[in-house]
Amino acid sequence: MEEGSVDILHAVSIGQEPLGVSQSIGICDNRAIRIDDEGNPVYGVPDVAFSITQTAVLTVTTSQLFTGTFPYDFSVLATLRPNQGTESFLFTIYNNIGEEQLALGIGDNVTFMCRESMEEPTLAQVSFPVPVNDGKWHRLALSIKGNSVTLLSECGRQLTESLSRSEEAYIDTTGILLLGSQLVDGVYYEGDIQQLMIVPSPEAAYEQCIDYMPDCEFPLPYSQAPEDTVFPEFPGTPNPSRPDDDDDDEFTDYSYPDSIPGVFTNYSQPDESGSVDENTGYHYYNVQGLPGPRGYQGPLDHQDTKVIRET
């Protein structure tokens, strides 16, 4: 695995199945767990994915994902099955005053947006006419290199578009990353997702279907769940066979970055003392996490009850 790669699903602790998230079967109903001595696949494990609804709040501070600067050239890898007919942003990165830095939209088209330059407060946008909201699984890979973006879909089709950004453009990592939602607009990702990664190499996109999410007759090259490799049992299916301890070498160790999911709340209002261009192209939002569910009121003691009655 490329050093510095970020597994976004792991970073937002999706494996803990928070509110609005449940485990599901991924792109392969029956994944090979190893290759035998004769070169034949040994099956027995369904891929692990997660179903996301609009009640899910999945976020992490961006600085926990990238210890240094965000890579200028990189790849975005995704394996997902959006609900049929839906349009949404798969993830969005904001800085600490709520300015959008990078986003990936999916639906009837695949849309990539990133910061255009240091001086111009606008986002460069590239859109590909590749629908992924047909209720089926899709393997997508975006290669961002220099002034171009290449979309590789379904392990074969390639489309390249120019990207209008300067050499000084950078992604501000002082804010948060939101998975499946945005700070405004009320548009949510709904569907299944098995993989979402940012790899600091534009070449990784071309290896999506080999080194990252291969066909079902090949084992996954890394643990398919955020924690140790798991072999789930699903209702109505036979118990899957499990590899012996001696077969651990079949899975390459994958070191995830240390991260504690949280919400970046160091919010400061934008400076309004000077002149403001109303056509900035940026949206300013308070970068605080969404409120959690209201808790139940605790019991009142005898003294509190007396005070309430007297008032």
N, C-alpha and C positions, 0 to 999 in steps of 0.2 A: 504494500500500500504506500502510495506517495507520501513522503514526510510532509506534515503540515495539513493533511487532509482533514476535513471537518464533516463528521456525520451529524447532520442537523437533527435527525430523529432521536439519536442518543442525547444530544445536547439539551433538548427540551423534555427529556425524561418521558418520552411517549410510551416506553415499555412499562411504566408504572400504571398505565391505563387511568389517567386522571379523568375528571368529569368530561363527558362527550367523546371519549375514546374507548374502543373495545378491540380486542384481538380478533383477527380474521385470517383466512388463508390467502397467501400471496399469489404471485403469477404462476407458480407451479403447484398443482395438487399433489404431485409425487416427485420430490426432488431426489436426485442421486446423492447418497451420503459419502460414497467413495467409488473409486475405480478399482476393480479386482486385478489380479495378476495377469489376466488375459486381456485386459483393456476394456472390459465390459462394465457398464455402470451398475452399481448396487443401489436400488431404490429403497424408499421407506419413509421419507420425511417430507411433509408439506411445508412450503415456504410460510414464514410468519410475516403477516402484514397487520395493519391497524386501520380500522374504520373510524373516520372522523366526522363528527356532526358539528353544527354551528354553535353548540354550547361549549365546545372545547376552547380553552385558552392556553395556547402553547407558545411560550416565549422564553428568551434567554438574552442576557446582555451580550452584545457583539464582541466586546473586549475579551470575554472569556473564550471565545472561539478562535480569535486571531491574536496571538501574543504580540506580534509585530504589526506591520502594516498589511492591509488587505492586498492580495496579489493583483498586479495589473493584468496579467494574462492568467486565465484559469478555465476550469471546466465545471459545469453543473450537471450532475447525473441524477436521474429520477426514474423510478419505476412506480407507476400509479394507475389507478382506475377511478377517475372522477365519475360522479353520478351522471347519468345521461342527461344531456341538454343544459348542464350547468356551466356558468362562467365565473371565474374567480381568480384571485392571485394566490399562487401556491405558497409563496413567502415574500416578505418585504423587509428590508433593512432600513432603519431610521437612524439619524444622528441624535444627539442629546437634546435638540430642540424640535424634534419631530419632522425634520426634512427627509424626504424619501431619498435614499442613496442607491438602492438596487432593488429590483422586483422581477418576479417571473409570473406572468399571467397565462392561464390555460383555459381552453374552451373550444370555440370554433377555430381559433388560431392560437399559436404559441407566441407570446410577446415577451421580449426581454428589454428591460430598461435599466440604465445605470447612469451615474453622474457623468455629465458631459465634460466639465473642466473645473478648475479651481476658481476661475473668474466668473463664468456664466452659471447662474443658479438655475439650470435647467437639466432635464434628463434626456439623454439620447435614447431613442426607442427603435427597436427592430421587431417586425412582426412577420411570422411565417404562416402561410395558409395550410396548416396541418391541424385538422380537428382531432381532439383527444377526448371529447366528451360524448363518446358513443357507448359508454357502459362497458367497454372492454379494457383489458390491461395494455399498457403501453410502456415501452422502454425508450426514454428520451435522453439525449446528451447534447449539451451546448458547449461548443468550443469558442471561447472569447480570446482573441489574439489580435493585438494592435487595433486596427480600425475595421475589423470584420468579425462577424459572428456566424458560425456554422452550426446548423441544427442537424443532428443525426437521429433519425427516428426509425424504430422497428428494425434496427441493426442492418440497415441497408440504404435507405433514402437519405440523401444529403442536399441541404439547401444552404447557400451562403449569401449573406447580405452585408452591406457596408455599415459600419458603426461610427457615427460622428462624435468622436471624443478626442481630446487633446492628450499629448504625452504626459502632461502634468495632472491629468484627472486621477482622482483617488476616491476610494470609498471610506467615508468617515465611520470609524468603529466605536464612537463614544456613546452610542445609543443602544437600541435593542433590535432583535430579530423577531418577527412575528411569523409563525407558521399557520397558514390556513385562514388568516384574517388580516384586516388592516385597521389602522386607528380610527378611520371613519368609513363611510359608504355603506356599512352594513352588509358587505358581500363576503361570504364565507366559503371556504373549500369544504365540500361534502363528497365523501367517497373513501376509497381505500388507498393506502400508500405503503409501499414496502421499502423504498430507498429514496433518500434525498441527501446528496453530498455536494460539497464544494471542494474541488481538488486543485491545488496551486500549479496546474500544468494544463495548457491547452490541448496537449496530446492525449490526455486521459479520456476525453470524450470518444476518441476513436477506439478505445479499448473497453468501452462500456459493456459490450456483449461477450467479452472474452475474460477480462480480468476482474470485472466488478459484478455484473449480473448476467452470467452465462445461461445458455439453454438448460432445460430441465435435466438433460442427461449428464450434466456436469455438476459436481458439488460447488457450493458457494465457496469462494476463496477466503472468506472471513466469516466470523460469527454472524448469523443472520438476525440475532436479537441484540439489543443494547447491552445485555449482560452476557453471561457465558452462553455457549451454544445450547439451545433448548430443543426438545423434541416433543411438541405439544400433541395431546390427544384430543381429537375433535369428536363430538357426538356422531354416532352412526358410522364411524370408521374404525377399522381394526387397529389394535395397538401397533404403533410403528416400531420397527426394529431399531435398536440403538447400537451404535458402534462400541466395540470394546475400548477399554482405556488405552490399549496399544494403538488404536487408530487415531489418537489425538493429532498425530502428525499430518493427517489429511487436511487439517484446518490451519491456515496460516494465522499466527497471532496478530491481532489488530489492536494497536494501542490508541485508545480514544483520548482526546484531550480532557484534562481535568476540568470539570465544569459543575457549577451549582446553579440550577435554574433559578432565575430571579427576575426582577423588574428594575430597570434603570430609572431612578426617580430624581436624579440630579437635574431637575428642570429649571431653566431660567428663561424668562421672557425675552424675545428678540428686542434688540435696541431700537426704540422708536423715536429717539431724539433727533436723528438725522433724517434725510429725505429717504423715502421708501418707494421703490419702483413697484407699482401694483401688478405689473406683469412679470413677476419673478419666476414663475413656473414652479416654485416650491409651495408646499402647504405647511403651515406651522401648526403643530399640535402639541398638547401637553403629553409628554411621553411617560405616562403613568400606566401601570397595568390596569386591566379591567377589574372592577370590584368583585369580590368573592360573594358567595351566597350568604344571605343574612342568617345569623345564628339564632338559636332559641334563647328566650329570656330565662335567666336563672331564677330559682325560687327566692322570694323575699323573706327576710327574717322577721321576727315578731316586732322588733323596733321599727323597721321600715314600714310595716303594715300599719302600725299605729300612727306614724307621721302622715301617711297617705290619707287615712280616715279623718284626721283632724283638719287637713287642708280641704 
